[in-house]
Amino acid sequence: MKILKFFTSFILILILTACNVNQQEKNVTTIEFWTLQLETFRPYLTKIIAEYEKTHPNIKIKWVDIPFSEGEKRTLAAVMSNNVPDLVNLNPDFSATLATRNALLNINDYVSDDVLNNYLPSTIENLSYNGNVFAIPWYLTTSVTYCNKAITQRVNLPLPRNYFDLKKFAFVVKKQTNTYAIMPTVCENGTMLKIFNKYDVISYNEKALNFDNLKAVEVLELFKYLYQNDLIPKESVTQTHREALEQFMSGQTAILVSGTNFLNTIKENAPEVYSNLQIYEQLYGSNGKVDFSMMNLIVPLKSKHPKEAVEFALFLTNAKNQLEFSKLAPVFPSEKNALKDEYFSNYEENLEQKVRYIGAKGLLNAVKPIKIQKNHTSLNEIVDNMTQKVLLNKENIKEALQNAQNDWNNY
């Protein structure tokens, strides 16, 4: 009889425990969080997630890392379905495409201006459309100018600081060293559009984006002159940044404007060039500001847990967590206080610290981004095609600009 009572009590305890566990599981909200090819940083992300879950016992973060090449396709398929992730790591261009199609949460409905002011103003502007913020900034990359002193010290000229300095510099480098000064991939993924933005070429009216023709003509005339006079490689109109990097590492070009994250690539693949490196600010335009690239976090409009997703995104991108991530990866924080940390502001004479210092200093003087338009990604393609036609002498500059303007207006 005692044995029967014992088993009865034991079974009752199991039932009550199971009921309690089931009740706890019902009270837990699961946030599905997608990143783009960040598996290398699993220890960091799992630690951040664990810290968040510890202070938010009713939240479970389901982290899914997907290949970079599949990010846009899988995100688009998800937002078109009713089975969406709650938080997705994307780039601003594709995020803007989704935002202009009303597929993303309006962050302003969940985050105060005081909180958004913690991020660099240029990053918030880069993630705004029709007065609404459609994403939260995460990590940044920016460019510096890498200089191969083995080439540049053979010419008696100051290093170029802006694009128009290239005209004389490229001529002298070619004449005295029989190498090219630079391989600017000006027809690749909106490169010329970024240069235009450094010269304040782009203006807006109530309905459209416009090119300031006088400034645009000057910039295009410069690159056409360089190309037509064989002062930049012919591949500049067809090849990508990867080929420009290869040419620099093989000693075929004197300078390279490229991301701070490529310093290690040069160190590992071209030790002789690395030993002769000098690093300074990226080439400026007339406004003296620098451009940058960014990754951000979006919340699909169909998310079942938007409030919780936004709260986790703010935790992931706070000053402490962004600074920690920047010490693990060759990136910069979008959070202002993190970017001003002494980790970036102090450096000795070694290249790793110097590239970090120059990159962070430049980001505090970042150019105002191009205002997001509908079909924004098409603008890159239009300007790339226009630039190629100008350099190949298929259209005169004013005609090419007008055709590009018409193409854009038709969108």
N, C-alpha and C positions, 0 to 999 in steps of 0.2 A: 504493500500500500504506500509506504514511504517512497519507494522507487517510482511508483506511478505519479505521486505528487511532485517529485523532483523533475521528472520529464515534462509534466504538464506546465510547471513553472518555467522550465528552460525554453519550451516551445513558445510560451507566451512572451518571454523576453525577446526571443528572436523576431517574433511578429511585430512587437512594439518598436524594436530597433530598426527593422526594415521599413516600417511605416514612417519613422522619424527620418531615415535616410532619403526615402522617396519624397518626403515633404521638403527636405533641404534642397534636393535636386530641383524640385519645382520652383523654388525661390531663387535659383541661380540663373542669371542671364548670360548667354554665351555670345561673345562678340567675335565674328569671323574677320580676321585681319590678314590682308594679302600684302606681301612685299615682292619686290622685283630682284631676284638673284642676290639675296643677302645671306645665303646659307653660310658663307665664310664667317659671318658675324653671329652665328648661332649662340655662342656663350653669352655675348652681350645682350642679345634680344631676349633670350630665355630668362636672364637675370632681371631685366627690366620688367618683363611680364610677371615674373614671380613676385617682384616687389609691389607691383600694382595690385595683383590678386590678393596679396597679404593685407593690404589696407582697404581692399574692396572685396570682402568675402562673398558678396552676392554676385560677383562678376567673374566669368571664366573667359580668357582670351584664347581663341583657337587660331594659332598662327599658321598660315599657309604661304610658303615661298615658291614662286613660280619663275620659270625662265624669263629673262628680259624680253626675248624675241616674241614671247607669247602674251605679254602683258596687255597690250591693247586689244588683241583679238578676244582673249578670254574675258576681259573686263566688259567689252562691248556686248558679248553674248550674255554675260550675267545681268547687266543692267536692262537688257531687253526682255529678260525672263522675270519670274517672280521669286527666284532663288538667288539673291544677291549677297555678296559679302557686305559687311558693315563699314569697313574701312580699307581703302586701297591706296597703295603707294604708286603714284604715276608721275609723269612729267607734265609741266604746265600746258604744253601745246595740246596734248590729247585731253587733258582735263578741261581745257577751254572748249574743245569740240563738244564734249559732253555737256558742259555748262550752257552753251548757246542752244542746246537742244532740250533744255530744262530737265536734265537727267540727274542733277546733283542737288544736294541739300544747300540751302542758303546758310552759310556759317554765321552770318550776322544775327540770325534768329536764336542762336545758342551761345554766342560768345560776345562779350562786351568790347567796346572800342578800347578800353583800358588794357584788356588782355591782348588784343591784336596789336597794340602799340609796343608790345614787348619784342615784336619781330621787326626786322629791317623794313622801313617803309617801301622800298623798291620791291620787296618780295610780296607784300600785300597788294601793291598796285598790279603786280604781274599775275595775281590770282583774283582779279576783280573784273566783273562784267556787268554793265548796266547798273553800277552802283552797289552791287552785291559781291561779297567775297565767297568764292565757290570752293576754296580749298585752304588747308593749313600748311604753311611752309615747313619744310623739313631741312634737308642738308643741301649745301651749295658747293659748286665748283667754280673756279674762275681761272683766267689765263694770266700768264706772265710771259716775258720775252726771254727766251734762252739764247745765249750768244756763244758761239764757238770762237774763243780768243785766238786759236791757232790760225784762223782766217782773218778776223777783224783787226788783229794787231799788225797785219801786213799792209794795211791802208791807213793813211794819215787823215782820218775823219772821225768826228764824234759819232757815237752810235745813234741810230734813228730813234726818235722819241714819239713821233707821230707819223701817220701814213705818208704825208707829203715829203717827209725827210727821205723816204725811200727813193725818190727820183734821182737825186745826186748820189746817194749811198750805193744804190744798185749799180749805177753806171761805173763808179770807181772800183767797186768790188769785182765786177765782171772784167774790167780792163786789167786790173793789177793782179788778180788771183785766178782768173779764168773759172770762177765758180759763181753761182747765183747768190744774191743776197738773201733771198727768201722765196719760198714756194707758197703763195697765198691761195688757198683753195676757195676762191671767191664765188664759185658756182655751186657750192655744196651746202644744202640744207639751210638756206637763209643767211649765209655768211655776209653777203653784201648788204642784206637788210640790217644786220647788226652794225656794220660799218656806217651805213646811212644814219642809224640812230645815234651814233657818236658825233655826227655832224648836224644833228637836228634837222635832217632832211624831211622828216615826216610831220605833216600837220593834219588837223582834223577839222571838218565842219560838222554840222548837225547830223549828217547822214553817212558820211564817208571819210575814208582815209585818203590823204593826198600827198604827192611828192612835191617838195619845194624844188622846182626844176633847176634853178640857178645853182644851188648847192649840190644837187644830184649830178648835174652836168660836170662840175669840177671834180667830183670824186671819180666818176666813170672815166673822165678824160685821163686822170692819173693812171688808172689801171690799164686802160687801153694803150697808153704810151709805154708802160712797162712791158706789156705783152707784145705789142707790135715791134718793139725794138729789142726783143729777145733778152730782156733784163729780168724776166721771171720765166720759169720753165713752161713749155707749151702744155704740159700736163695740168697746169693750174686750172684749166677750164673743164677738165674731165675727171681728175683724180680726187681722192678724199684726203682727209686729215691723216689717215694712216700712212699714205704714200709720202706726204710731206714730212712726217716724223721719220720715216725710213731714210729719206734723202738727207735730212739733218744729221741723223746718226751715222750715216756713211760719209759725212764730210763734204757733201755736194752743195750744201747751203750754209750761209753764215749765221743766220738767225732763224728762230722758230717761235711763233706766238702760239702757245699751247697751254693746256691745263696744268695746274700745279701737280696734279695726280700723275703726270707723265715723267716726273723727275726720276722715280725708281726704274721706269722702263729704260731711260737713257743710261742710268747707272749700271743696270744689269746687262744691257745689250750693246752698249758702246762705251766701254770704260775709258778709252782714249779721249773721246769727245767729252765725257763727264769730267775728266781731269782738267779740261780746259774751259769749263763752263763759267760764264758770268750770267747772272740773273738780274733783271730789273723789271719795271712795271710794263704791263701790256701796252702796245702802241695806242696812243690817244687819238681822238678826233678833236674838233674845234671846241667841244664842251668840256674836255678834260676829264671825262668820267669813264669808268670801266664797265664792261658788260659781264654777265655771269650766266651760269646754268643752274638749274634747281630741280630738286625732286620734292614732291608735295604729297599730302594725304587728302583724299576726297571721301566723302560719305555719299553713297548713292541715295537718290531721293526715295527709293523703295526699301531702304534699310528698315528693319523692324525695331532697331534699337539706336536711333540717331543720337539721342542725348548721351547715352553711354559711350558710343563710338567717338563722339567729339571730345568727351572728357578724357578718354584714353589717349587720343591724339595729342591733346594739350600736355598730358603727362610725358608722353614720348618725346615731345619737342620742347620741354622746358629747358632752362639754362643748364642745369646739372647734367641731364641726360644727353643733351646735344654736345656739350663739352667733352663728355666721356667718349661719345661716338667719334668725335673729331680726333681724339688721341689714338683711336684704333684704325681709322680709315683716312685716306688723304682728301678729306672734305672739310668744309667750314660750316659752322652753325648759322642758322637764319635768325636765331635769338640774339638780340643786341648785346645783352650783358655777357653772354658766353663768348661772343666774338671779341669783346674787349678784355677778355681774361689775359693775364700775363703770359699764358702759354703761347699766345699769338703776338704779344707786344714786345717780348724780349727775345733777342737772338744773339748768338755768337757768330763768328765767321765760318759757319758750316752751311752747306747748301740746303739741307733739310730744314733748318730753322729759318734761313733767309727766305726761302720760297714761301714758307708759312706766314712769315711776317709781311712780306710784300702782298700776298694774296688777301690777307685779312684787312690790311690797311686800304687796299683798293676797294674792297666790298663796302667799307664805310663811306665810299664816294661812288656808289653804283649809279649807273645811268637809269633814268626813268624808262621803264619798259614801254614797248609799243602797246598801245591800247588794244585790248582784245576786240576782235571783230567776228562776226559770223563767218564761217568757212576760213578761219584764221590761218590754218595750216596751208591753204592754197596760196596765200600771199608769198610764202617762202618759194614755192615752185615758180610763181610768176616772176619774181625778182631774179631767181637763179637763171631762168630761161632768157630774160632780158639781158642779164650780164654776159651770158655766153654769146648772144648775138652781137653785142657791142664789141667784145674782145676779138671775136672772129671776123669783125667787119661786115657782118651780114645786114646790119641796120645802123644808121647813124644814131648818135646818142639821143638827140631830141625826139626823133621818130620812135626809138625804142622805148623811151620813157613814156611818151604819149600812148603807145600801144599797151604798155604795162598798166598804165592808169585806166585805160578803157577795159582791159581784161578784168582788172580788179573791180571796177564799177559794175561790170556785168554780173559779177558774183552776188 
